[in-house]
Amino acid sequence: AQKVTQAQTEISVVEKEDVTLDCVYETRDTTYYLFWYKQPPSGELVFLIRRNSFDEQNEISGRYSWNFQKSTSSFNFTITASQVVDSAVYFCALSEAPNAGKSTFGDGTTLTVKP
Amino acid sequence: NAGVTQTPKFRVLKTGQSMTLLCAQDMNHEYMYWYRQDPGMGLRLIHYSVGEGTTAKGEVPDGYNVSRLKKQNFLLGLESAAPSQTSVYFCASTEDRWDQPQHFGDGTRLSIL
């Protein structure tokens, strides 16, 4: 069965600090996708990034970067020079092929960035 | 660009009452989902649909029913509301491909007294 674990329930940092959100997954499939979503205080869920199981290249997008390591079944998310606007709940999700597009979500990590 | 629209946004019910949450998407997506979000528990799948006229149970389907009579609409019904169903409900949709991200509505905050 697939499972996503976000062990960090809450993280609090001061603005401009770097912060890494951990995501560990379990799956028996060799073909799968991983996703990160952001849920700001306003409540909507916004897609950030996806990565397939065959692509272990790290990705950087502005202040955001993602580190995917199949050897440790992890897909971690780093925010560099955090800002108050980064305060949100972040969810990691796993989708196995084919599975009607269903995703298994982690319980989320609440990030608070203080000014 | 409406995307996924949920109505209503807020609702308070008394135990035993019934209601229907409506989800509408304008992206011609095949797959649609209903989740509930409770504190510290992430998103849990209630029911989903892979196309017009189809529905299937998710992780926590008890106490809920769904219908997908039109491709763009996915309805979630509570026949006899219980306090345990107090939650934030999210609808999502995606293309008929397993590798695509889901597009979410803004959520419905439901309180059952």
gemmi code that builds the backbone of each chain (N, CA, C; Angstrom):
import gemmi

chains = {
    "A": [
        ("ALA", (0.841, -1.194, 0.000), (0.000, 0.000, 0.000), (0.877, 1.246, 0.000)),
        ("GLN", (0.361, 2.279, -0.609), (1.150, 3.503, -0.667), (0.933, 4.337, 0.580)),
        ("LYS", (1.983, 5.033, 0.961), (1.924, 5.845, 2.169), (2.876, 7.012, 2.025)),
        ("VAL", (2.474, 8.157, 2.559), (3.326, 9.342, 2.545), (3.437, 9.854, 3.972)),
        ("THR", (4.667, 10.058, 4.419), (4.905, 10.521, 5.780), (5.611, 11.867, 5.771)),
        ("GLN", (4.995, 12.821, 6.419), (5.624, 14.128, 6.650), (5.785, 14.234, 8.161)),
        ("ALA", (6.954, 13.889, 8.620), (7.179, 13.753, 10.057), (7.125, 15.089, 10.792)),
        ("GLN", (7.424, 16.154, 10.098), (7.418, 17.478, 10.719), (5.993, 18.025, 10.699)),
        ("THR", (5.384, 18.109, 11.858), (4.027, 18.626, 11.919), (4.019, 20.144, 11.763)),
        ("GLU", (4.912, 20.796, 12.511), (4.998, 22.252, 12.465), (6.460, 22.675, 12.467)),
        ("ILE", (6.750, 23.701, 11.686), (8.086, 24.287, 11.670), (7.919, 25.792, 11.763)),
        ("SER", (8.766, 26.403, 12.591), (8.745, 27.856, 12.707), (10.150, 28.385, 12.459)),
        ("VAL", (10.270, 29.340, 11.568), (11.560, 29.942, 11.261), (11.406, 31.457, 11.232)),
        ("VAL", (12.540, 32.109, 11.261), (12.555, 33.556, 11.123), (12.856, 33.895, 9.677)),
        ("GLU", (12.249, 34.940, 9.212), (12.428, 35.354, 7.825), (13.912, 35.346, 7.438)),
        ("LYS", (14.136, 34.898, 6.206), (15.455, 34.792, 5.581), (16.200, 33.515, 5.947)),
        ("GLU", (15.677, 32.743, 6.865), (16.282, 31.447, 7.138), (15.917, 30.477, 6.025)),
        ("ASP", (16.762, 29.472, 5.820), (16.438, 28.380, 4.910), (15.691, 27.313, 5.704)),
        ("VAL", (14.783, 26.634, 5.036), (14.012, 25.601, 5.726), (13.764, 24.438, 4.768)),
        ("THR", (13.855, 23.228, 5.286), (13.612, 22.028, 4.483), (12.444, 21.250, 5.061)),
        ("LEU", (11.507, 20.919, 4.195), (10.348, 20.123, 4.569), (10.567, 18.698, 4.061)),
        ("ASP", (10.428, 17.746, 4.964), (10.727, 16.361, 4.623), (9.485, 15.610, 4.152)),
        ("CYS", (9.702, 14.711, 3.210), (8.640, 13.844, 2.726), (9.242, 12.472, 2.447)),
        ("VAL", (8.703, 11.457, 3.087), (9.139, 10.082, 2.861), (7.936, 9.286, 2.376)),
        ("TYR", (8.132, 8.472, 1.370), (7.007, 7.743, 0.801), (7.275, 6.245, 0.763)),
        ("GLU", (6.197, 5.489, 0.662), (6.274, 4.033, 0.517), (5.411, 3.629, -0.662)),
        ("THR", (5.968, 2.803, -1.516), (5.220, 2.277, -2.638), (5.873, 1.011, -3.149)),
        ("ARG", (5.056, 0.120, -3.693), (5.591, -1.109, -4.275), (5.805, -0.943, -5.780)),
        ("ASP", (5.237, 0.133, -6.326), (5.345, 0.353, -7.759), (6.701, 0.950, -8.114)),
        ("THR", (7.117, 0.675, -9.323), (8.339, 1.310, -9.820), (8.022, 2.572, -10.605)),
        ("THR", (6.751, 2.712, -10.977), (6.318, 3.890, -11.731), (5.345, 4.692, -10.889)),
        ("TYR", (5.718, 5.905, -10.571), (4.865, 6.746, -9.733), (5.262, 8.206, -9.903)),
        ("TYR", (4.394, 9.079, -9.411), (4.665, 10.511, -9.411), (4.547, 11.037, -7.993)),
        ("LEU", (5.353, 12.014, -7.709), (5.314, 12.714, -6.427), (4.965, 14.175, -6.671)),
        ("PHE", (4.213, 14.746, -5.758), (3.752, 16.121, -5.895), (3.950, 16.872, -4.582)),
        ("TRP", (4.098, 18.191, -4.710), (4.013, 19.079, -3.552), (2.914, 20.105, -3.832)),
        ("TYR", (2.087, 20.339, -2.789), (1.043, 21.343, -2.841), (1.225, 22.297, -1.671)),
        ("LYS", (0.767, 23.517, -1.879), (0.819, 24.542, -0.836), (-0.604, 24.981, -0.488)),
        ("GLN", (-0.874, 25.110, 0.803), (-2.168, 25.601, 1.261), (-1.936, 26.825, 2.151)),
        ("PRO", (-2.015, 28.021, 1.591), (-1.813, 29.243, 2.389), (-2.977, 29.430, 3.354)),
        ("PRO", (-2.852, 30.405, 4.253), (-3.918, 30.640, 5.243), (-5.296, 30.880, 4.625)),
        ("SER", (-5.340, 31.326, 3.398), (-6.627, 31.554, 2.741), (-7.357, 30.249, 2.426)),
        ("GLY", (-6.642, 29.136, 2.456), (-7.296, 27.833, 2.402), (-7.241, 27.053, 1.112)),
        ("GLU", (-6.971, 27.700, -0.002), (-6.964, 26.939, -1.260), (-5.701, 26.103, -1.368)),
        ("LEU", (-5.762, 25.067, -2.156), (-4.611, 24.185, -2.379), (-4.026, 24.470, -3.755)),
        ("VAL", (-2.724, 24.717, -3.773), (-2.061, 25.104, -5.012), (-0.954, 24.114, -5.330)),
        ("PHE", (-0.945, 23.624, -6.534), (0.079, 22.687, -6.985), (1.407, 23.428, -7.152)),
        ("LEU", (2.500, 22.815, -6.662), (3.821, 23.429, -6.785), (4.698, 22.701, -7.791)),
        ("ILE", (4.814, 21.376, -7.651), (5.737, 20.648, -8.494), (5.355, 19.173, -8.540)),
        ("ARG", (5.759, 18.493, -9.605), (5.640, 17.050, -9.672), (6.958, 16.459, -10.161)),
        ("ARG", (7.204, 15.216, -9.788), (8.420, 14.527, -10.186), (8.068, 13.073, -10.433)),
        ("ASN", (8.534, 12.502, -11.542), (8.254, 11.084, -11.774), (9.387, 10.225, -11.250)),
        ("SER", (9.093, 8.959, -11.081), (10.018, 8.042, -10.416), (11.272, 7.760, -11.222)),
        ("PHE", (11.274, 8.151, -12.478), (12.444, 7.891, -13.315), (13.350, 9.104, -13.445)),
        ("ASP", (12.985, 10.167, -12.787), (13.747, 11.404, -12.930), (14.215, 11.869, -11.559)),
        ("GLU", (15.470, 11.575, -11.247), (15.994, 11.935, -9.929), (16.736, 13.260, -9.937)),
        ("GLN", (16.598, 13.989, -11.011), (17.242, 15.301, -11.048), (16.600, 16.232, -10.051)),
        ("ASN", (17.422, 16.937, -9.326), (16.893, 17.953, -8.435), (16.392, 19.131, -9.253)),
        ("GLU", (15.475, 19.865, -8.681), (14.910, 20.995, -9.407), (14.951, 22.239, -8.555)),
        ("ILE", (15.241, 23.340, -9.207), (15.269, 24.633, -8.531), (14.351, 25.580, -9.289)),
        ("SER", (13.520, 26.269, -8.530), (12.648, 27.272, -9.117), (12.646, 28.478, -8.190)),
        ("GLY", (13.445, 29.448, -8.527), (13.565, 30.625, -7.669), (14.109, 30.248, -6.303)),
        ("ARG", (13.357, 30.532, -5.254), (13.811, 30.208, -3.896), (13.475, 28.786, -3.496)),
        ("TYR", (12.751, 28.087, -4.350), (12.312, 26.720, -4.043), (13.229, 25.701, -4.717)),
        ("SER", (13.499, 24.619, -4.015), (14.229, 23.519, -4.629), (13.717, 22.202, -4.062)),
        ("TRP", (13.831, 21.165, -4.880), (13.339, 19.859, -4.490), (14.429, 18.816, -4.705)),
        ("ASN", (14.570, 17.944, -3.722), (15.582, 16.899, -3.747), (14.887, 15.544, -3.700)),
        ("PHE", (14.942, 14.817, -4.811), (14.292, 13.514, -4.914), (15.356, 12.429, -4.849)),
        ("GLN", (15.255, 11.534, -3.881), (16.213, 10.439, -3.753), (15.462, 9.116, -3.622)),
        ("LYS", (15.518, 8.304, -4.645), (14.830, 7.011, -4.614), (15.460, 6.085, -3.590)),
        ("SER", (16.756, 6.209, -3.371), (17.442, 5.305, -2.446), (16.909, 5.429, -1.027)),
        ("THR", (16.443, 6.614, -0.681), (15.896, 6.833, 0.660), (14.392, 7.086, 0.614)),
        ("SER", (13.784, 6.939, -0.568), (12.344, 7.180, -0.753), (11.939, 8.533, -0.181)),
        ("SER", (12.684, 9.540, -0.559), (12.394, 10.866, -0.029), (12.269, 11.892, -1.150)),
        ("PHE", (11.453, 12.880, -0.901), (11.239, 13.964, -1.862), (11.103, 15.238, -1.041)),
        ("ASN", (12.263, 15.808, -0.681), (12.285, 16.939, 0.238), (12.225, 18.272, -0.487)),
        ("PHE", (11.694, 19.233, 0.210), (11.408, 20.557, -0.358), (12.132, 21.605, 0.485)),
        ("THR", (12.955, 22.412, -0.149), (13.716, 23.444, 0.560), (13.313, 24.823, 0.070)),
        ("ILE", (13.078, 25.696, 1.033), (12.833, 27.105, 0.723), (14.046, 27.882, 1.204)),
        ("THR", (14.657, 28.586, 0.298), (15.837, 29.393, 0.624), (15.400, 30.825, 0.908)),
        ("ALA", (16.009, 31.405, 1.923), (15.683, 32.794, 2.293), (14.177, 32.962, 2.443)),
        ("SER", (13.606, 32.250, 3.387), (12.160, 32.210, 3.558), (11.579, 33.610, 3.759)),
        ("GLN", (10.318, 33.733, 3.364), (9.588, 34.991, 3.511), (8.270, 34.718, 4.231)),
        ("VAL", (7.710, 35.756, 4.776), (6.449, 35.616, 5.509), (5.373, 34.995, 4.614)),
        ("VAL", (5.399, 35.314, 3.337), (4.388, 34.785, 2.402), (4.526, 33.283, 2.184)),
        ("ASP", (5.619, 32.706, 2.633), (5.787, 31.258, 2.523), (5.026, 30.520, 3.625)),
        ("SER", (4.524, 31.239, 4.591), (3.765, 30.611, 5.669), (2.543, 29.909, 5.086)),
        ("ALA", (2.454, 28.618, 5.343), (1.386, 27.810, 4.742), (1.502, 26.394, 5.269)),
        ("VAL", (0.524, 25.585, 4.893), (0.635, 24.142, 5.103), (1.080, 23.539, 3.781)),
        ("TYR", (2.094, 22.702, 3.838), (2.621, 22.088, 2.626), (2.351, 20.587, 2.663)),
        ("PHE", (1.814, 20.097, 1.561), (1.475, 18.686, 1.455), (2.320, 18.014, 0.384)),
        ("CYS", (2.787, 16.840, 0.718), (3.446, 15.965, -0.239), (2.435, 14.879, -0.625)),
        ("ALA", (2.435, 14.462, -1.882), (1.461, 13.458, -2.335), (2.111, 12.492, -3.309)),
        ("LEU", (1.563, 11.285, -3.355), (2.088, 10.205, -4.201), (0.961, 9.660, -5.068)),
        ("SER", (1.247, 9.471, -6.350), (0.279, 8.875, -7.261), (0.935, 7.712, -7.974)),
        ("GLU", (0.342, 6.539, -7.877), (0.878, 5.347, -8.528), (0.168, 5.124, -9.849)),
        ("ALA", (0.849, 4.438, -10.753), (0.276, 4.193, -12.073), (-0.302, 2.788, -12.173)),
        ("PRO", (-1.415, 2.614, -12.894), (-2.443, 3.650, -13.076), (-3.419, 3.553, -11.910)),
        ("ASN", (-3.929, 4.611, -11.475), (-4.738, 4.552, -10.252), (-5.834, 5.603, -10.265)),
        ("ALA", (-6.425, 5.784, -11.459), (-7.519, 6.750, -11.594), (-7.105, 8.131, -11.104)),
        ("GLY", (-5.815, 8.419, -11.197), (-5.349, 9.735, -10.798), (-5.395, 9.988, -9.308)),
        ("LYS", (-5.703, 8.934, -8.532), (-5.799, 9.150, -7.087), (-4.425, 9.403, -6.489)),
        ("SER", (-4.389, 10.301, -5.543), (-3.156, 10.589, -4.823), (-3.332, 10.292, -3.349)),
        ("THR", (-2.253, 9.828, -2.745), (-2.212, 9.685, -1.296), (-1.434, 10.870, -0.744)),
        ("PHE", (-2.048, 11.570, 0.173), (-1.439, 12.778, 0.730), (-0.825, 12.496, 2.093)),
        ("GLY", (0.272, 13.193, 2.374), (0.789, 13.218, 3.730), (-0.091, 14.111, 4.592)),
        ("ASP", (0.195, 14.123, 5.882), (-0.622, 14.911, 6.801), (-0.298, 16.399, 6.776)),
        ("GLY", (0.733, 16.757, 6.047), (1.056, 18.174, 5.907), (2.019, 18.681, 6.964)),
        ("THR", (2.779, 19.701, 6.578), (3.680, 20.406, 7.487), (3.278, 21.866, 7.495)),
        ("THR", (3.003, 22.374, 8.688), (2.644, 23.784, 8.815), (3.911, 24.598, 9.013)),
        ("LEU", (4.186, 25.457, 8.070), (5.365, 26.317, 8.138), (4.937, 27.722, 8.523)),
        ("THR", (5.558, 28.231, 9.554), (5.327, 29.614, 9.972), (6.639, 30.367, 9.832)),
        ("VAL", (6.603, 31.432, 9.053), (7.779, 32.275, 8.880), (7.502, 33.595, 9.597)),
        ("LYS", (8.319, 33.868, 10.598), (8.114, 35.065, 11.402), (8.983, 36.215, 10.882)),
        ("PRO", (8.452, 37.416, 10.906), (9.246, 38.561, 10.415), (10.389, 38.903, 11.364)),
    ],
    "B": [
        ("ASN", (-11.319, 32.602, -15.557), (-10.855, 31.228, -15.346), (-11.404, 30.693, -14.038)),
        ("ALA", (-12.564, 30.019, -14.085), (-13.193, 29.562, -12.864), (-12.462, 28.357, -12.304)),
        ("GLY", (-12.089, 27.376, -13.137), (-11.411, 26.188, -12.630), (-12.399, 25.268, -11.937)),
        ("VAL", (-12.220, 25.081, -10.635), (-13.096, 24.229, -9.833), (-13.841, 25.114, -8.845)),
        ("THR", (-15.154, 25.057, -8.888), (-15.985, 25.896, -8.034), (-16.807, 25.037, -7.097)),
        ("GLN", (-16.747, 25.353, -5.822), (-17.517, 24.620, -4.820), (-18.580, 25.542, -4.216)),
        ("THR", (-19.768, 25.006, -4.064), (-20.818, 25.724, -3.355), (-21.529, 24.784, -2.395)),
        ("PRO", (-21.912, 25.255, -1.188), (-21.589, 26.584, -0.660), (-20.174, 26.639, -0.110)),
        ("LYS", (-19.757, 27.782, 0.381), (-18.441, 27.923, 1.006), (-18.505, 27.622, 2.492)),
        ("PHE", (-19.623, 27.901, 3.104), (-19.816, 27.645, 4.529), (-21.231, 27.118, 4.747)),
        ("ARG", (-21.359, 26.257, 5.741), (-22.697, 25.775, 6.066), (-22.671, 25.232, 7.480)),
        ("VAL", (-23.757, 25.515, 8.214), (-23.950, 24.939, 9.534), (-25.215, 24.097, 9.495)),
        ("LEU", (-25.090, 22.871, 9.940), (-26.222, 21.951, 9.941), (-26.490, 21.445, 11.355)),
        ("LYS", (-27.688, 20.986, 11.546), (-27.998, 20.290, 12.791), (-27.875, 18.786, 12.532)),
        ("THR", (-27.543, 18.056, 13.575), (-27.442, 16.604, 13.465), (-28.716, 16.037, 12.865)),
        ("GLY", (-28.537, 15.164, 11.879), (-29.682, 14.516, 11.251), (-30.170, 15.192, 9.983)),
        ("GLN", (-29.754, 16.436, 9.763), (-30.163, 17.119, 8.542), (-29.373, 16.578, 7.352)),
        ("SER", (-29.899, 16.849, 6.186), (-29.207, 16.414, 4.972), (-28.811, 17.629, 4.149)),
        ("MET", (-27.804, 17.438, 3.311), (-27.432, 18.511, 2.408), (-26.572, 17.956, 1.282)),
        ("THR", (-26.423, 18.766, 0.250), (-25.611, 18.397, -0.912), (-24.607, 19.486, -1.188)),
        ("LEU", (-23.359, 19.077, -1.353), (-22.294, 19.987, -1.762), (-22.091, 19.820, -3.270)),
        ("LEU", (-21.968, 20.950, -3.935), (-21.814, 20.914, -5.382), (-20.402, 21.291, -5.789)),
        ("CYS", (-19.859, 20.538, -6.717), (-18.569, 20.840, -7.302), (-18.743, 20.939, -8.811)),
        ("ALA", (-18.258, 22.017, -9.393), (-18.338, 22.198, -10.842), (-16.966, 22.576, -11.377)),
        ("GLN", (-16.575, 21.921, -12.475), (-15.298, 22.256, -13.103), (-15.521, 22.555, -14.578)),
        ("ASP", (-14.747, 23.508, -15.073), (-14.910, 23.941, -16.459), (-13.694, 23.598, -17.311)),
        ("MET", (-12.912, 22.616, -16.892), (-11.688, 22.250, -17.600), (-11.846, 20.963, -18.404)),
        ("ASN", (-13.071, 20.456, -18.490), (-13.351, 19.224, -19.219), (-12.568, 18.025, -18.658)),
        ("HIS", (-12.327, 18.031, -17.369), (-11.599, 16.941, -16.731), (-12.479, 15.714, -16.557)),
        ("GLU", (-11.861, 14.542, -16.750), (-12.591, 13.289, -16.564), (-12.692, 12.897, -15.099)),
        ("TYR", (-11.583, 13.054, -14.376), (-11.518, 12.558, -13.012), (-11.899, 13.663, -12.027)),
        ("MET", (-12.724, 13.273, -11.045), (-13.080, 14.216, -9.994), (-13.066, 13.510, -8.646)),
        ("TYR", (-12.826, 14.286, -7.591), (-12.605, 13.716, -6.253), (-13.256, 14.594, -5.191)),
        ("TRP", (-13.659, 13.931, -4.125), (-14.065, 14.645, -2.921), (-13.173, 14.197, -1.767)),
        ("TYR", (-12.616, 15.195, -1.056), (-11.778, 14.955, 0.115), (-12.381, 15.662, 1.316)),
        ("ARG", (-11.990, 15.180, 2.479), (-12.220, 15.941, 3.693), (-10.884, 16.212, 4.340)),
        ("GLN", (-10.786, 17.380, 4.952), (-9.548, 17.767, 5.624), (-9.851, 18.063, 7.076)),
        ("ASP", (-9.238, 17.304, 7.946), (-9.380, 17.499, 9.379), (-8.024, 17.859, 9.954)),
        ("PRO", (-8.004, 18.596, 11.044), (-6.725, 19.044, 11.626), (-5.759, 17.891, 11.847)),
        ("GLY", (-4.545, 18.049, 11.334), (-3.502, 17.047, 11.540), (-3.666, 15.761, 10.780)),
        ("MET", (-4.663, 15.696, 9.894), (-4.911, 14.434, 9.197), (-4.811, 14.557, 7.692)),
        ("GLY", (-4.349, 15.672, 7.221), (-4.178, 15.798, 5.786), (-5.494, 15.686, 5.042)),
        ("LEU", (-5.420, 15.232, 3.816), (-6.591, 15.080, 2.961), (-6.937, 13.605, 2.845)),
        ("ARG", (-8.183, 13.285, 3.107), (-8.620, 11.893, 2.988), (-9.696, 11.795, 1.919)),
        ("LEU", (-9.531, 10.846, 1.042), (-10.422, 10.695, -0.102), (-11.734, 10.055, 0.316)),
        ("ILE", (-12.841, 10.708, -0.022), (-14.166, 10.192, 0.337), (-14.715, 9.324, -0.793)),
        ("HIS", (-14.893, 9.941, -1.947), (-15.345, 9.261, -3.155), (-14.652, 9.902, -4.351)),
        ("TYR", (-14.660, 9.179, -5.458), (-14.113, 9.756, -6.671), (-14.882, 9.234, -7.881)),
        ("SER", (-14.608, 9.852, -9.026), (-15.282, 9.485, -10.269), (-14.286, 9.562, -11.418)),
        ("VAL", (-14.328, 8.564, -12.269), (-13.418, 8.550, -13.415), (-14.131, 8.959, -14.699)),
        ("GLY", (-15.376, 9.391, -14.584), (-16.089, 9.858, -15.761), (-17.570, 9.990, -15.471)),
        ("GLU", (-18.258, 10.638, -16.391), (-19.695, 10.840, -16.229), (-20.384, 9.504, -15.976)),
        ("GLY", (-21.249, 9.491, -14.974), (-22.008, 8.292, -14.656), (-21.293, 7.269, -13.807)),
        ("THR", (-20.039, 7.546, -13.427), (-19.280, 6.593, -12.606), (-18.949, 7.199, -11.257)),
        ("THR", (-18.927, 6.368, -10.230), (-18.461, 6.781, -8.910), (-17.783, 5.589, -8.252)),
        ("ALA", (-16.914, 5.874, -7.305), (-16.222, 4.809, -6.576), (-15.884, 5.304, -5.181)),
        ("LYS", (-15.743, 4.347, -4.260), (-15.444, 4.690, -2.872), (-13.965, 4.970, -2.695)),
        ("GLY", (-13.703, 5.924, -1.827), (-12.334, 6.216, -1.449), (-12.010, 5.631, -0.091)),
        ("GLU", (-11.228, 6.353, 0.646), (-10.732, 5.877, 1.942), (-11.777, 5.962, 3.059)),
        ("VAL", (-12.597, 6.998, 3.028), (-13.572, 7.239, 4.102), (-14.962, 7.520, 3.538)),
        ("PRO", (-15.624, 6.553, 2.916), (-16.884, 6.819, 2.221), (-18.150, 6.770, 3.092)),
        ("ASP", (-18.025, 6.193, 4.291), (-19.231, 5.979, 5.092), (-19.911, 7.278, 5.468)),
        ("GLY", (-21.246, 7.306, 5.257), (-22.031, 8.483, 5.611), (-22.185, 9.473, 4.472)),
        ("TYR", (-21.554, 9.169, 3.334), (-21.600, 10.061, 2.179), (-22.074, 9.317, 0.935)),
        ("ASN", (-22.741, 10.060, 0.048), (-23.044, 9.517, -1.269), (-22.672, 10.565, -2.311)),
        ("VAL", (-22.450, 10.101, -3.533), (-22.026, 11.007, -4.598), (-22.772, 10.671, -5.877)),
        ("SER", (-22.787, 11.657, -6.764), (-23.347, 11.419, -8.092), (-22.599, 12.261, -9.112)),
        ("ARG", (-22.489, 11.722, -10.309), (-21.812, 12.418, -11.410), (-22.681, 12.254, -12.649)),
        ("LEU", (-23.773, 12.992, -12.658), (-24.715, 12.893, -13.770), (-24.213, 13.644, -14.993)),
        ("LYS", (-23.462, 14.706, -14.751), (-22.867, 15.463, -15.840), (-21.357, 15.486, -15.637)),
        ("LYS", (-20.628, 15.507, -16.700), (-19.175, 15.445, -16.623), (-18.605, 16.578, -15.772)),
        ("GLN", (-19.199, 17.741, -15.855), (-18.614, 18.885, -15.177), (-18.993, 18.987, -13.713)),
        ("ASN", (-19.960, 18.187, -13.265), (-20.445, 18.319, -11.892), (-20.239, 17.043, -11.090)),
        ("PHE", (-19.875, 17.225, -9.828), (-19.705, 16.093, -8.919), (-20.332, 16.494, -7.592)),
        ("LEU", (-21.406, 15.805, -7.206), (-22.151, 16.162, -6.016), (-21.816, 15.238, -4.855)),
        ("LEU", (-21.685, 15.820, -3.689), (-21.441, 15.060, -2.465), (-22.630, 15.263, -1.542)),
        ("GLY", (-23.257, 14.169, -1.130), (-24.426, 14.248, -0.274), (-24.191, 13.672, 1.108)),
        ("LEU", (-24.779, 14.344, 2.084), (-24.822, 13.824, 3.448), (-26.295, 13.565, 3.746)),
        ("GLU", (-26.666, 12.327, 3.918), (-28.081, 12.014, 4.114), (-28.561, 12.343, 5.519)),
        ("SER", (-27.736, 12.069, 6.509), (-28.084, 12.334, 7.902), (-26.814, 12.785, 8.610)),
        ("ALA", (-26.623, 14.092, 8.639), (-25.358, 14.644, 9.119), (-25.084, 14.289, 10.573)),
        ("ALA", (-23.807, 14.033, 10.852), (-23.353, 13.723, 12.207), (-22.219, 14.668, 12.579)),
        ("PRO", (-22.058, 14.969, 13.868), (-20.971, 15.875, 14.287), (-19.599, 15.436, 13.792)),
        ("SER", (-19.390, 14.133, 13.604), (-18.101, 13.633, 13.123), (-17.821, 14.044, 11.677)),
        ("GLN", (-18.829, 14.552, 11.012), (-18.652, 15.001, 9.635), (-18.322, 16.499, 9.549)),
        ("THR", (-18.168, 17.119, 10.679), (-17.672, 18.490, 10.707), (-16.259, 18.493, 10.156)),
        ("SER", (-16.059, 19.266, 9.094), (-14.772, 19.211, 8.416), (-14.743, 20.286, 7.338)),
        ("VAL", (-13.602, 20.374, 6.672), (-13.498, 21.184, 5.459), (-13.456, 20.208, 4.287)),
        ("TYR", (-14.318, 20.419, 3.331), (-14.435, 19.503, 2.192), (-13.856, 20.163, 0.943)),
        ("PHE", (-13.027, 19.405, 0.271), (-12.417, 19.894, -0.963), (-12.808, 18.994, -2.122)),
        ("CYS", (-13.108, 19.639, -3.225), (-13.318, 18.941, -4.480), (-12.086, 19.178, -5.356)),
        ("ALA", (-11.752, 18.198, -6.155), (-10.609, 18.337, -7.062), (-10.923, 17.629, -8.375)),
        ("SER", (-10.208, 18.030, -9.403), (-10.376, 17.361, -10.695), (-9.024, 17.265, -11.379)),
        ("THR", (-8.946, 16.348, -12.336), (-7.732, 16.209, -13.118), (-8.069, 15.540, -14.444)),
        ("GLU", (-7.132, 15.622, -15.374), (-7.303, 14.935, -16.643), (-7.307, 13.428, -16.417)),
        ("ASP", (-7.717, 12.677, -17.428), (-7.744, 11.220, -17.291), (-6.361, 10.627, -17.511)),
        ("ARG", (-5.426, 11.165, -16.731), (-4.067, 10.649, -16.705), (-3.616, 10.624, -15.259)),
        ("TRP", (-2.976, 9.556, -14.872), (-2.626, 9.365, -13.475), (-1.467, 10.246, -13.041)),
        ("ASP", (-0.760, 10.844, -14.000), (0.454, 11.575, -13.659), (0.245, 13.083, -13.550)),
        ("GLN", (-1.008, 13.511, -13.584), (-1.277, 14.944, -13.561), (-1.625, 15.436, -12.163)),
        ("PRO", (-1.274, 16.666, -11.837), (-1.668, 17.217, -10.536), (-3.167, 17.462, -10.499)),
        ("GLN", (-3.684, 17.546, -9.306), (-5.102, 17.808, -9.149), (-5.335, 19.308, -8.993)),
        ("HIS", (-6.480, 19.748, -9.509), (-6.901, 21.138, -9.377), (-8.004, 21.183, -8.327)),
        ("PHE", (-7.815, 22.023, -7.336), (-8.726, 22.038, -6.192), (-9.657, 23.235, -6.203)),
        ("GLY", (-10.844, 23.024, -5.647), (-11.730, 24.123, -5.324), (-11.272, 24.794, -4.037)),
        ("ASP", (-11.976, 25.838, -3.645), (-11.574, 26.615, -2.466), (-12.034, 26.007, -1.154)),
        ("GLY", (-12.814, 24.944, -1.229), (-13.237, 24.256, -0.019), (-14.598, 24.708, 0.489)),
        ("THR", (-15.236, 23.809, 1.236), (-16.504, 24.105, 1.923), (-16.304, 23.784, 3.396)),
        ("ARG", (-16.522, 24.773, 4.236), (-16.394, 24.551, 5.681), (-17.757, 24.180, 6.228)),
        ("LEU", (-17.864, 22.968, 6.712), (-19.137, 22.429, 7.171), (-19.084, 22.132, 8.664)),
        ("SER", (-20.028, 22.691, 9.398), (-20.125, 22.442, 10.842), (-21.449, 21.772, 11.146)),
        ("ILE", (-21.369, 20.696, 11.907), (-22.567, 19.951, 12.275), (-22.740, 20.024, 13.788)),
        ("LEU", (-23.842, 20.599, 14.189), (-24.067, 20.823, 15.633), (-24.906, 19.705, 16.244)),
    ],
}
model = gemmi.Model(1)
for chain_id, residues in chains.items():
    chain = gemmi.Chain(chain_id)
    for i, (resn, *xyz) in enumerate(residues, 1):
        res = gemmi.Residue()
        res.name, res.seqid = resn, gemmi.SeqId(i, " ")
        for name, pos in zip(("N", "CA", "C"), xyz):
            atom = gemmi.Atom()
            atom.name, atom.element = name, gemmi.Element(name[0])
            atom.pos, atom.b_iso = gemmi.Position(*pos), 0.0
            res.add_atom(atom)
        chain.add_residue(res)
    model.add_chain(chain)
structure = gemmi.Structure()
structure.add_model(model)
structure.setup_entities()
